[in-house]
Structure formats: C-alpha cells, structure tokens
Amino acid sequence: MEFGIFTMPLHIPGTNATDNYERDIETWVQADKLGFEEGWIGEHLMIPWESIPSADLFLANILPRTQRMKVGTGAIIMPLHDPRDTAIRIAFLDHLARGRLYFGIGSGGSLADCEFWDVDVSKNEHRRRTREAIDIVLKIWEEPGPYEFNGEFWQFHIPAPKPEIPLYHHIRPYQNPHPPIAVAGLHGWSETLTLAGERGWIPMSINFIPRRHLLSQWAAVEAGAQKAGKTADRRLWRVAREVYVAETDEIAREQALNSVMTQAFEGYLRPTFLERNFMDVYKSDPDMSDDEVTPEYLVDNIWIVGSPETVTEKIRSLYDDLGGFNTLLMITHDFDPFERWTKCMDLFAEHVMPNLRDLKVGAEPVPAPAD
C-alpha cells in the first residue's frame, strides 16, 4: 500500500488566512520528508472553510519545497475555468514539476461557486461543462492545429503557424502524452467514477463515505471500464479517509472529537449536506436518520481514529472489506495546537505505514466480500 495526503483544506472561517496557508505548506513539506508518496490540494472560490482558490498556484509554491512527493490538483473545477487557459497552465506546471504532477479534475459541488460563475447546476450544466472542457484540454495537448472547436459552451480556433514569424501553439505537457488524470466521486454509484473507468483515469473515493458506498463506487469504475472493453485497475484507486493517530485510543478519540475535524462537520459539512439532501453519503445503514449522523458516529464508523496499532488494524480491515486498493489518502487538518497534527503525521509515518506496506494489489479486479 502507498500513502498520500489530501488537503481540502479545512480552516475555521475568520482565522488568519496567511497563517492558514503557511500551515498547509508546512504539512506538505513534512509529508514529503516522512515518505508520503503523493499530495492532493483542493480548490474552491466561495467556501471560507475550504479557502484555497487555486490548486495550481499552491502546487507551484510546493514544488521547490519538496523533493520526491508527487503532487495533484484535487481538483481543478473545470466549469469555472476557460479550458484553453487550463490546458496551458497545467502543461506549464507539469514542466515545473518535471513529471511529479497529477491532473485532478472535477465538476464542482459548491452551489456558491457555480452561482458566482453563472453555471446552472439544476440543469446539470456543471457536469456538461466538465466533459466538454476536458475534451478541449486533451485536444489542445494532442493536436497542434490549425482547427476550430464549436462546442456547447466554448468556441475557438487554433490558428495556423505563420512561416515567416514563429507564432504558434507550442506548449505541451512534460509527461507524454499528459499528466495522469484523476476524478473524485461523492455518491455511491458515481457517474464521474464510471467515466474514470471508461477512460482509464485515476478514481478517487471521497473521505465521507462508509463501506457500502465505497463498494458501489468501485462497481461504477468497473462498469465504466467494461463499457470501454477495459479491465478496471485497482492500482489506480485512491481512497481518502479522515485519520487521526495519538498515543492511545482514548487520547485519539478525545482529541479528534474536540478538534477542527468535529468543527468542520458541525459548522460546515453537516449543514451543507442537509441543505442539498446529501446526508445519505455518511450512512452505513440507509435507514439511519440524519440525527444519528453525529461526530461520535463518525469517529466510530467512518473516521480512522486511535493508537498506531488500532489505526493499522482499521486500515487493514478497510482494505480487506473493499477487496484491495492501492493508495490511502490521509485528510490533513489544522489542529489547535498545530503540534497535535504534526505529531499525528509522525506517528502515522513511523508506526502505521511500515506495517501496511505488505498490502499490494494487481491490475486484475479482486472480488470484495458480499454484504
């Protein structure tokens, strides 16, 4: 098994933004030193809790501060960007990364972000824009032109080179043919993850969901792969999880329940999901009431919290329940005091990661246990 971090980020609104960004950077530098293989950074524009508005700018700052860790946009919200600009910026960033870059894309789940950009979520416009935008990006990377593109949302042309003057489209990614593409899924049977399976992209399962939804998400990846005549590759599957490690189970539970993990759920995620009628994503039992989804339920059923021994056992159990996956992504947090979080990462790297390296999956699907 490999390990990475995923920074949403989660910062309490009204706190010092500059200090928050510095702690995010410190977390990534520490992760690189501790041996985490990869890091992913979120992007939102109108969410104070998730306060980084530009994934590629953050990664451009991170690259010279790290040595080995691969970095990924998690994700570029495709409907909110001109795909011509996205193609050029990501290709340029790939050169700065010298191949250490993953290109995570998404349609965006924030109504405020979409409203700010006049994207009509009620008509599924954000998803239609995403499909068109990624096709444009790939076309720009793969075809030098000249050609015209006339889509539903974007129309443009790549001009022909002028033989007498060196003016032409020339920026291509460092990686051939382009950085690996990744997409994340929120719901159990995710249309986005079906597309990932169909196109051979990296599927990423979000950190909120219980085992039953994770199994449905992998089934969606397999369905997409089968549609395209491919075999879904579990070596690509990333599973994100809230992880908190302390010296004992009791200390870990108490600190997790009295931290930004709980504050973010109660002050941001719960009211947001209630408004969108999305609380089912948390429920291990579909008959649970919304009121039963509490921080205590999360720490006992969704989050991975405990001593190094307990956390190791819980991750191994998750791996077995799902039939195998390649990479666990640890959600990062801005604890107060911050030293609690840095210590958590140290304990995870020293006492958990080495004891799970024996977990390996191949390209062939591994049947998960039946419910």
Helices and strands as residue ranges (DSSP letters): E 2-7, H 17-34, E 38-41, H 55-62, G 63-65, E 70-77, G 78-80, H 83-97, E 101-106, H 111-116, G 121-123, H 125-142, E 147-150, E 155-158, E 181-185, H 191-199, E 202-205, H 211-227, G 234-236, E 238-241, E 243-245, H 249-257, H 260-264, I 265-269, H 270-276, G 279-282, G 290-292, H 295-301, E 304-306, H 308-322, E 327-331, H 339-347, I 348-352, G 353-356
